[in-house]
Amino acid sequence: MNYPRVAITQAATPILDQLKAKYGDLIFHQSGGCCDGSSPMVFEEGEMYLDESDILLGQLNGINYHMNQDQFDYWKHTHLTVDVNEGRGARFSLEIPMGVRFIIRSRLLTPEENSELNN
């Protein structure tokens, strides 16, 4: 694949590295559920139940990024970039105790990206 669906900012990378050092193997999941569910959440690998309704969108620094199929149907024409900002979200993601939260910045796929990723 020439075009990734997900990326991470330089600001978010050190937060993710700190979490990896503290917790080990991690996953990102974006469910679209309640409690900030459309935001990316980070869990220890094995702490979040994944099933056939979860799609692997790619990896960020070696961490799999999954999205629920229903949510993917809305986001499939966008490129997602994980960023970070100060503040607490209403969720269970591992970065919350650090006083920051991961957020999504998105843009529409280019025609070339869309052709490769959605056909």
C-alpha positions as CSV (number, residue, x, y, z in Angstrom):
1,M,0.0,0.0,0.0
2,N,1.4,3.3,-1.0
3,Y,-1.0,5.4,1.0
4,P,-1.5,5.0,4.7
5,R,-4.9,5.6,6.3
6,V,-3.4,6.8,9.6
7,A,-0.5,8.9,10.8
8,I,0.7,10.5,14.0
9,T,2.1,14.0,14.7
10,Q,5.5,14.8,16.2
11,A,3.7,16.1,19.3
12,A,1.8,12.9,19.9
13,T,4.8,10.5,19.3
14,P,6.6,11.1,22.6
15,I,3.4,10.6,24.6
16,L,2.9,7.3,22.8
17,D,6.5,6.3,23.4
18,Q,6.0,7.0,27.2
19,L,3.0,4.8,27.2
20,K,4.8,2.0,25.4
21,A,7.6,2.2,27.9
22,K,5.2,2.0,30.8
23,Y,2.6,-0.5,29.6
24,G,4.3,-2.5,26.8
25,D,2.3,-3.6,23.8
26,L,-0.6,-1.3,23.0
27,I,-3.4,-0.9,20.5
28,F,-5.4,2.1,19.3
29,H,-9.1,1.7,18.9
30,Q,-11.7,4.1,17.6
31,S,-15.2,2.8,18.2
32,G,-17.7,5.6,17.6
33,G,-19.5,4.7,20.8
34,C,-20.3,6.8,23.8
35,C,-17.9,8.6,26.1
36,D,-15.7,10.2,23.4
37,G,-15.8,6.9,21.5
38,S,-15.0,8.6,18.2
39,S,-11.7,9.7,19.6
40,P,-8.7,7.4,19.4
41,M,-8.2,5.4,22.6
42,V,-5.1,3.5,23.6
43,F,-5.3,0.3,25.6
44,E,-2.9,-2.4,26.6
45,E,-2.9,-5.1,24.1
46,G,-5.5,-7.7,25.2
47,E,-7.5,-5.2,27.3
48,M,-9.8,-4.3,24.5
49,Y,-11.9,-7.1,22.9
50,L,-11.5,-7.0,19.1
51,D,-13.8,-9.0,16.8
52,E,-14.6,-9.3,13.1
53,S,-16.4,-5.9,13.3
54,D,-13.0,-4.2,13.9
55,I,-10.8,-3.2,11.0
56,L,-7.1,-2.7,11.1
57,L,-6.3,0.6,9.5
58,G,-2.6,0.6,9.9
59,Q,0.2,1.0,12.5
60,L,1.5,4.0,14.3
61,N,5.0,3.4,15.7
62,G,4.4,-0.3,15.7
63,I,1.0,0.0,17.4
64,N,-2.0,-1.4,15.5
65,Y,-4.8,1.1,14.9
66,H,-8.3,-0.4,14.7
67,M,-11.7,1.1,14.0
68,N,-15.1,-0.5,14.3
69,Q,-16.7,-1.3,10.9
70,D,-19.7,1.0,11.5
71,Q,-17.4,3.9,12.3
72,F,-15.2,3.1,9.3
73,D,-18.2,3.4,7.0
74,Y,-18.3,7.1,7.9
75,W,-14.5,7.7,7.9
76,K,-13.3,5.5,4.9
77,H,-12.8,8.5,2.7
78,T,-10.6,10.4,5.1
79,H,-7.0,10.2,6.2
80,L,-6.7,10.3,10.0
81,T,-3.8,11.9,11.9
82,V,-3.5,11.3,15.7
83,D,-2.6,14.4,17.6
84,V,-2.5,15.3,21.2
85,N,-3.8,18.2,23.3
86,E,-4.0,19.1,26.9
87,G,-7.1,18.2,28.8
88,R,-9.0,15.2,30.0
89,G,-11.4,13.3,27.8
90,A,-14.4,11.3,29.1
91,R,-12.9,8.0,28.4
92,F,-10.6,5.2,29.5
93,S,-7.6,5.7,27.3
94,L,-4.2,5.3,28.9
95,E,-2.9,8.8,28.3
96,I,-5.7,10.5,30.3
97,P,-3.8,10.4,33.7
98,M,-1.0,12.3,31.9
99,G,-3.3,15.3,31.5
100,V,-3.5,15.0,27.7
101,R,-5.7,13.2,25.3
102,F,-5.3,11.9,21.8
103,I,-7.5,13.5,19.2
104,I,-8.1,13.0,15.5
105,R,-7.4,15.4,12.7
106,S,-8.8,14.4,9.4
107,R,-8.7,15.3,5.8
108,L,-10.4,13.9,2.7
109,L,-8.4,11.4,0.8
110,T,-7.0,12.6,-2.5
111,P,-8.5,10.9,-5.6
112,E,-5.3,8.8,-5.9
113,E,-5.5,7.7,-2.2
114,N,-9.2,7.0,-2.5
115,S,-8.7,4.9,-5.6
116,E,-6.1,2.7,-3.9
117,L,-7.7,2.5,-0.5
118,N,-11.3,2.1,-1.3
119,N,-11.4,0.0,-4.4
